[in-house]
Amino acid sequence: MNEQFLKDNGIDVERGIELLGDIEMYNETMEDYLTEQETRIPKLKEYKENKDAENYAILAHALKSDSKYLGFLNLIDLAYAHELKGKENDTNYIDEHFDELMDEVNKIDSICRQYLGK
């Protein structure tokens, strides 16, 4: 897969390359992102279930930051909303909008795997 595949799927590759320096570093960062997701997403779900808004906000912040570096525009906005609601201890919002966040996470993870040939 090439960069155009990412662009066609709504990912701002240029922004990522601008922040990370070059396509090699971008690709490495994407690999790290996927590895991180393997532990981050189960923990995010656990924090949601346990109404642990403080730790939920910390993980949502990390997801937002990684998304910024990689140009995942929709995921930046969704993760940021979840980060803010976690800081406000708004577990109702988190419960009501968690599936929306997870749908975008799954979509992005799938695009990343296709792009990286995984």
C-alpha positions, 0 to 999 in steps of 0.5 A: 500500500502507498500513502495515497491509500491513507489519504483516500481513507481520510488520513492526513499523511502530510501532517504526520510526515511534517511532525515526524520528519519522513515516511520511514519514521511515520511508518515506524510510529504507525507500527508502534501505534498498533502495538500500543493499541493491543493493550490500550483498548482493553484498558480503555474498556476496563476503565469505562466499565469500572467508571474510572474516569481519571485513568480513562481520560489519561488513555484517551489523551494518549490516543488523541496524541498518537492520532495527531502524530499520524493524522487520524483526523476523526479519531483526534476529535473523538478521543479529545471529547472522551479525554475532556469528559473523562476529566469531567468525570462524565461517565454517562457521556463515555458510556453513551459515546464509547461505541462511536469511539471504538468504531473509529478506532477499529476503522483506523486500526484496520486501515493501518494494518492494510497499509502496513501489510499486516 
